[in-house]
Amino acid sequence: MSTLIDVAVSLQIIQTYLYKYVCPFTMILGTISCIMNLCVFTKKSLQKNPCSIYFIAYNVTNFIFIYTLYLSLSLELGYNIDLSSNNISICRLRLYSTILCNFLSPFYLILASIDRILVTSSNVHTRQRSTIRSAYLIVLIGTLFWALCHTHAIIFASLLQLAPNYFVCYFQLGRYLSFIGLYSLTKEITSVALLIILGLWSIRNVRQIGRVRLPSHTQDNPLSTTGRHSHSNQSKDRQLMRMLLLDTTIYASFSCLYGLFLLYQQITMSNVKSTPQQYIERNITNFCIYFIGIPYCTSFYCQLFISKTFRREVIKMLSCTK
């Protein structure tokens, strides 16, 4: 028992330092990442691509996620300031925003992955289904639909009294808390599985297209305007797909950690756990929550590293050139 207590105390100290010093720095990096991504993807040269619409929605959601989850946890666990524990409205807004944004971010990545499958298809009619209008419509309808579906988080959010004059903002205990755990586990597994499948599908499409030769008139006439325009669009499509695959890989890597811990919690739910064990699991949960937010804070830097088109657009933006 003494060993468990020592572990719990050590994890508590690490958690405090993580959310007091590391988390605010991560928030700054995440804020810069989201703002820079939005500035790049809203430029006319990229905004005409449907995949950019999904990236814009993805980064807006990430920005909201950073300031509803990271900010609240940094204040609560790092500086012992919990505004949501004294106000049920703030509590409900915090939990609803967190669970909704954590769902919408992979949802937009999935939509972008589907768009890349359409664009890389060898069938002309399939490629034509990827349009700006459909992207806007899908994002709007999908966002409203999932926003309504997650209203249960507002209804079942509550202030739990753990001690005299000590309240915490959390979901209602009992069946609903079990439902949230199972729902989160299912969401993580499904999102990662879909993103991997769709990513492999788009890679297969690209390889199939690579085996198909371009029309002879485009190859024979390198000065053809149509040829140059087609090559430019194909290049942007390839760059966007590489950025999407990198975002998908990073998201899947960090989400797997949280998914495995949620699976452990579901398996051991009926076990009787000592107080130190409960503290250890609570600390591990907070560590996992920190890690699932990292993909939302690093997107810009990863895309800057992997994509020439993205780097060129960033340089143009910073130098105020068209």
N, C-alpha and C positions, 0 to 999 in steps of 0.2 A: 504493500500500500504506500509506503514511504517513497518508493521509486516512482510510482504514478504521480504522487504529489509533486515530487521534484520536476518530473517531466511537464506537468501542468503549469507549474510556476515558470519554468524556462520558456515554454511556448507563449505564456502570457506576456513575458518581457519582450520576446521577439516580436509578437503581434503589436505591442505598443510602439516599439521603434519602427516597425514596418509602416504603420498607419500615421505615425507622427512625422516621419522624415521622408520615407521613400514614396509613400502614396501622394503627397502634395507635389513632389517632383514629377511623378508619373502623370499627374493631372495636367501639369504645365506642358509636358511633352504631348499628351493627348489633345489638349486644346490647340496647340500649334498644328498638330497633324490634321485634325478635322478642318480647321480654318483654311489651311493651305490646300488640302484636297478639294474643298468646296470652291476655292478661288480658281483652281485649275480646271475642274470638271464643268464649271459654269462658263468657261470660255467658249466662244462660238465655234472654234475649231474642233472641240470635243463634244460640245453640247448636242450636236446634230446626231451623235451616235446613241442609240437606245440604251446601250450598256452604261453610258455615262449617267443616265437618269437614275438607274439603280444605284450607282456609286454615290450620287448626290444624296439620295434618300438614306443610304447606308451611313454616310458620314454625319448627316443631321441627327440620326438616331443615336449614333455613337457619342456625339457631343452631349445630347440630353442624358444618356446613360452615365457618362463620366460625372456629371454634376448632380445627378440624383443618387447615385450609388457611392462613388468614390468620395465625394465631398461629405456626405452624411456619415459614412463610416470613418473617414479621417477625423472628423470632429468628435464622433462618439468614442472610437477606440483609441485615438491618438491623443486627444485633448480633453476627453471626458465631458464633452458638450453634446447633449442629445436633445435637439429641439423637438423631435417627433414624439418623444416620450411624454410631453406635456400638452400636446395638441393633437386630437384625434384626426382633424382635417389634414394636417401636415403628415401625419402617420399614414393615412390612406393614400394621399397623393404620392408619397415616397415609395410605398410598396407597389402601388399600381404602375407608376412610371418605370420602376426597376424591372418588374416582371414583364411588362409590355415591351420595353426597349430591348431586353435580353432575348425576346422572341423575334422582334422585327429585324434586328441586325442580321442573323443568319437567314431570315426569310428573304431579305433583299439580295443576299449573296446567292441564294438558290435561284431567284428570278434572273439575276445576271448570268448565272451558269446556264440556265435554260436558253437565254438569249444567245449565248455563245454557241450553243448546240445548233440553234436555228441558223446563225450566221455561217457556221462552218459546214453546214450540210451540203452535200453534192447536188441536192435537188433545188432547182431554181425557185419553185413555188414555196418550198419550205423557208428558204432564205428571205423571201419577200414578206413573210409573216413578222419579221423583226422590224418594227416601225416605231418612230417617236410617239405617235398617237397612242399605240397600244401600250407602250411603256408607261406613259403618264396615266392612262386609264387603269392599268393593272396595279400600279403603285397606290393610286387613290382608293380604289375599291378594296384592295388587300389591306391597306392601313386602317380604313374605317371598319372593315370586317373584324380584324383581330383586336382593334381597340374595343369594340363591343363585346367580343368573346372573353376578354380579360377583365370585364367589370366586376367579376366575382371577387377579385382582389380588393376592390373598394369596399364591398359588402362585408367581407369576412376579416378585414384588417381590424385589429383591436389593440388596446393598451393593456398588457398583461402585468399584474402586480406580483412581483417576485419576493418582495419584502415590504415592510411598512414604509410608505412614502417612496417606494422604488418601483417605477414602471418601465416597461420596455415596449417598443413598437414592434409587433409581430403578428403573424396570422393566428387565428383562433386554434387552440389546442384540440386534439381529438381527430375525428375523421377528416376534417378539412386539411389539417396539417399533413396527414398521411397522403391525402390527394395531391397536395402541392409537391411533396417529395417525389411521388410516382410520376406526376406530370412533368416535373423538371428533368427527371431521369429519362423519360420517354422523349422529351424534346431534344435533349443533348444527343442521345443515340440516333434518333431519326435525322436530325440536322447534319451530323457528321457523316452518316451513311449516305444521305442524299448528295451532299457536296462531293464526296469521294466518287460516287457513281457518275454524277454529271460531269465532273472534271475528267475522268477517264474517257467518258463518251466524247467530249469535245476534243480531247487529244487524238482519239481514233479518227474523228472526222477530219482533223487537220492532216493527219498522215494519209488519209484517203485522197484528199484534195491535192496533196503534194505529188501523188502519182499521176494526176491528170494534167496533161499539157495544156497550156493556154492556147486560144485560137490563133491561127497562123498570121492573121492580119495584125494582131497586137504584138506578136513576137517579131515579125518582119519589119515593123515600122516603130522603132523606139521613140520617135518624136511624136507619135500619135497622142493627142490630147486625152482621148478616151482611155488609152493604155496607161498614161501617167496618172490620171484620176483614179482608175481602178486599182493600180498598184499602191497609190497613197492610201486609199480606203482599206485595202487588204493589210497594209502595214500597220495601220492604227488598230484594226481588228485583232491582229496577232499580238500587239503590245497590250491591248486591253485584256486579252485572254490570259497572257502571262501574269499581269497584275492580279487578275481575279484568282488564278490558280495559287499564287503566293498568299493572298488573303485567306483563301480557303484552307491552305495547308497550315498556316499559323493558327487560324481559328480552331481547326480540328485538333491540333496538337495540345492547345491549352484547355479545350473543352473536355478532352478525354480524361484529364486529371479530375475535374469536377464530376464527370459522369461516373468514374470508377468509385469515387467517394460516396456519391448518392446511391450507387448500387450496394455498397457496403452497408449504408444506413438502412436501406430497405430490407436487406437480409437479416440484419441484427436488430430490427425494430422491436421484436418481442422479447429480446434479452434484457435481463435486469442489470443495469450498469451503475457502478459506484459514482459518487460525486466527482472524484478526480477524472474518471473516464468521460463523464459528461462535459467537464471543462476542456479536456483534451480534444474531444470531437467538435466542440464549439469553436475552439481555436483553429482547428484544421479546416472547418467550414469557412472561417474568415480568411484563411490563407488561400483557399480555393477560389473564393469570391474575388480576391485581389487578382489572381492569375487569369480568371476568365475575362477580366477587363483589359488585359494587356493587348490582345489583338485589336481592340478598338482604339488604342493609343499609338500603335506603331505602323499603321497602314501607310501613312505618307512616307516615312523613312524607308520602308521596304520597297515601295513603288519607285521611289527616287533611285534606289540602288539597282533595280532590275530593268527599268524601262527607259530607253533612249527618248522615246516620244514624250514621256512624262517629264524627264529632265529638261528637254528642250522647251516644253511649255512653262515650266517653272522659271527657267532662265529668262524667257520672254516676259513673263509676268513681273519678275523682280526688276528687269531692266526697262519696264514700261514700254515695250515694243509690241507691235501687232504680229 
